[in-house]
Amino acid sequence: MRAAVLTFGLFCLWLIMSGVYLPLIIGFGVISSVLCIWIIYRLDLVDKESITQQLRTGSSIRYLFWLTVEIGKADWAVAKVILAKQMPSQQRLILVPARQKSDLAKVLFANSITITPGTVTVETESDQLIVHALTDEAADHAALEDMGKRVCQLEPGWQESEAK
């Protein structure tokens, strides 16, 4: 069952990215997806854990929508900085607490910071992240801690009192 789900997911990704819907090409996609999954099973590269078991699905979908809006806002702020006549020198490194329990949630938090324009996660430590911020607006601790809290809410068993 797991192999079938992985094969179907890989094929769907392949189909979306190829953009060609001719029968021969679709057949190649099916064959290559099956072959790839067979190879990773033969190499024993499929772990027994699953991301869906580590994150709550409904919260994940809400988080993705929220993150998309935040990326749009940050895009606008960075575009204003880049198009300004004089580039402001407000760059800095900041420490952001990482209160997530699982490694997956910490990676998701660090990547969320990095894909938001104007910020890059430079280093991850067990309980904090070192983040490079382009502007004062990007270095807003409250906004980054809110993002961290939202990632914590994706973890099963999260309690409101744990985020403080």
C-alpha positions as CSV (number, residue, x, y, z in Angstrom):
1,M,0.0,0.0,0.0
2,R,2.8,2.4,1.0
3,A,4.6,1.7,-2.3
4,A,1.4,2.4,-4.3
5,V,0.9,5.7,-2.5
6,L,4.5,6.8,-3.1
7,T,4.3,5.7,-6.7
8,F,1.1,7.6,-7.3
9,G,2.4,10.7,-5.5
10,L,5.6,10.6,-7.6
11,F,3.7,10.2,-10.8
12,C,1.4,13.1,-10.0
13,L,4.4,15.3,-9.3
14,W,6.0,14.1,-12.5
15,L,2.8,14.8,-14.5
16,I,2.3,18.3,-13.1
17,M,6.0,19.2,-13.8
18,S,6.1,17.7,-17.3
19,G,3.0,19.4,-18.6
20,V,2.8,17.0,-21.5
21,Y,-0.3,14.8,-21.6
22,L,0.3,12.5,-24.6
23,P,-0.3,8.7,-23.9
24,L,3.3,7.7,-24.7
25,I,4.7,10.4,-22.4
26,I,2.2,9.5,-19.6
27,G,3.3,5.8,-20.0
28,F,6.9,6.9,-19.6
29,G,5.9,8.7,-16.4
30,V,4.2,5.6,-15.0
31,I,7.2,3.4,-15.8
32,S,9.8,5.8,-14.4
33,S,7.7,6.3,-11.2
34,V,7.4,2.6,-10.7
35,L,11.1,2.1,-11.4
36,C,12.1,4.8,-9.0
37,I,10.0,3.4,-6.1
38,W,11.3,-0.1,-6.8
39,I,14.9,1.2,-6.7
40,I,14.5,3.0,-3.4
41,Y,12.8,0.0,-1.8
42,R,15.6,-2.3,-3.1
43,L,18.2,0.2,-1.6
44,D,16.1,0.3,1.7
45,L,15.9,4.1,1.6
46,V,12.3,4.3,2.6
47,D,12.0,5.0,6.3
48,K,9.2,3.7,8.4
49,E,8.1,7.2,9.6
50,S,5.7,9.4,7.9
51,I,5.4,13.2,7.9
52,T,1.6,12.9,8.1
53,Q,2.0,11.1,11.5
54,Q,4.2,14.0,12.8
55,L,2.1,16.9,11.7
56,R,-1.6,17.6,11.9
57,T,-3.1,17.8,8.4
58,G,-5.8,20.5,8.9
59,S,-3.4,22.8,10.7
60,S,-0.8,22.2,8.0
61,I,-3.2,23.4,5.3
62,R,-4.1,26.5,7.3
63,Y,-0.4,27.1,7.9
64,L,0.4,26.9,4.2
65,F,-2.2,29.5,3.4
66,W,-1.0,31.8,6.2
67,L,2.6,31.4,5.0
68,T,1.7,32.2,1.4
69,V,0.2,35.5,2.6
70,E,3.2,36.3,4.7
71,I,5.6,35.6,1.8
72,G,3.5,38.0,-0.3
73,K,3.8,40.7,2.3
74,A,7.5,40.1,2.6
75,D,7.9,40.2,-1.2
76,W,6.4,43.6,-1.2
77,A,8.6,44.9,1.6
78,V,11.8,43.6,0.0
79,A,10.8,45.0,-3.4
80,K,10.4,48.4,-1.8
81,V,13.9,48.1,-0.2
82,I,15.5,47.0,-3.5
83,L,13.8,49.8,-5.6
84,A,14.6,52.5,-3.1
85,K,17.0,55.2,-4.3
86,Q,19.3,54.5,-1.3
87,M,19.7,51.0,0.1
88,P,19.1,51.1,3.8
89,S,21.8,49.4,5.9
90,Q,19.6,47.7,8.5
91,Q,21.0,44.1,8.1
92,R,21.5,42.1,11.2
93,L,21.8,38.6,12.7
94,I,19.1,37.8,15.3
95,L,18.5,34.9,17.6
96,V,15.0,33.3,17.3
97,P,13.8,30.8,19.8
98,A,12.9,27.4,18.4
99,R,10.4,25.8,20.7
100,Q,9.3,23.0,18.4
101,K,9.6,19.4,19.7
102,S,10.3,17.4,16.6
103,D,13.2,17.8,14.2
104,L,10.6,18.0,11.3
105,A,8.9,21.0,12.9
106,K,12.2,22.7,13.5
107,V,13.2,22.2,9.9
108,L,9.8,23.4,8.8
109,F,10.3,26.6,10.9
110,A,13.8,27.2,9.6
111,N,12.7,26.7,6.0
112,S,9.6,28.9,6.5
113,I,11.9,31.7,7.7
114,T,14.3,31.2,4.7
115,I,11.6,31.2,2.0
116,T,10.1,34.4,3.4
117,P,12.0,37.2,1.5
118,G,14.3,39.3,3.6
119,T,15.2,36.6,6.0
120,V,17.6,33.6,5.9
121,T,18.1,31.0,8.6
122,V,21.9,30.9,8.9
123,E,22.3,28.2,11.6
124,T,20.1,26.0,13.6
125,E,20.8,25.0,17.2
126,S,18.8,22.8,19.6
127,D,16.7,25.6,21.0
128,Q,17.3,28.6,18.7
129,L,17.9,29.7,15.2
130,I,20.3,32.3,13.9
131,V,18.6,34.4,11.3
132,H,19.9,37.0,8.9
133,A,17.4,39.8,8.4
134,L,17.6,42.4,5.6
135,T,15.5,45.1,7.3
136,D,14.1,46.1,10.7
137,E,10.7,44.9,9.4
138,A,12.1,41.4,8.6
139,A,13.9,41.3,12.0
140,D,10.6,41.6,13.9
141,H,10.9,39.2,16.8
142,A,7.2,39.1,17.5
143,A,6.4,38.1,13.9
144,L,9.1,35.4,13.9
145,E,7.9,34.0,17.3
146,D,4.3,34.0,15.9
147,M,5.6,31.9,13.0
148,G,7.3,29.6,15.4
149,K,4.1,29.3,17.5
150,R,2.2,28.4,14.3
151,V,4.6,25.7,13.5
152,C,4.3,24.4,17.1
153,Q,0.6,24.1,16.5
154,L,1.2,21.7,13.7
155,E,2.7,19.1,16.1
156,P,0.3,16.5,17.6
157,G,-0.3,17.1,21.3
158,W,0.6,20.8,21.2
159,Q,-0.8,22.8,24.1
160,E,-1.2,26.6,24.3
161,S,0.8,26.8,27.5
162,E,3.8,25.1,25.8
163,A,4.4,28.0,23.4
164,K,5.1,30.6,26.1
